[in-house]
Amino acid sequence: MKQLIAYLLDHAMLDFSGELTIEMVKDFLRGDEAPESRALLNKIMQDGGVEDMQVTLADCLQDALRTGLTEGVVGEQLKLYAES
């Protein structure tokens, strides 16, 4: 059973539903003057959309599936994405 669980966790996929747009991200970050927020918005604008962010975030959060996805984990990954 442990091997099956390990296999399933290793091969689970994380995906985001919904239609996130640059405009939505701007709305979410409106009024947030934190450097991380500005850097993330700049990165998304540079990339020309949110698709790369979503794919990268899903890939990076894969490791956290075993320990749990928290706001802190997601926030840290968004910060790292913005800095890349």
Residue pairs with C-beta under 8 A, 6 or more apart in sequence:
9 65
9 66
12 62
12 65
13 58
14 58
14 61
14 62
14 65
15 58
16 54
16 57
16 58
20 50
20 54
21 50
22 44
22 45
22 49
22 50
25 40
25 41
25 44
25 50
26 41
29 37
29 40
29 41
36 75
36 78
36 79
36 82
39 79
39 82
39 83
40 53
40 78
40 79
40 81
40 82
42 82
43 53
43 81
43 82
43 84
44 50
44 53
47 53
53 78
53 81
56 81
56 84
57 74
57 77
57 78
57 81
60 77
60 80
60 81
61 69
61 73
61 74
61 77
64 70
64 73
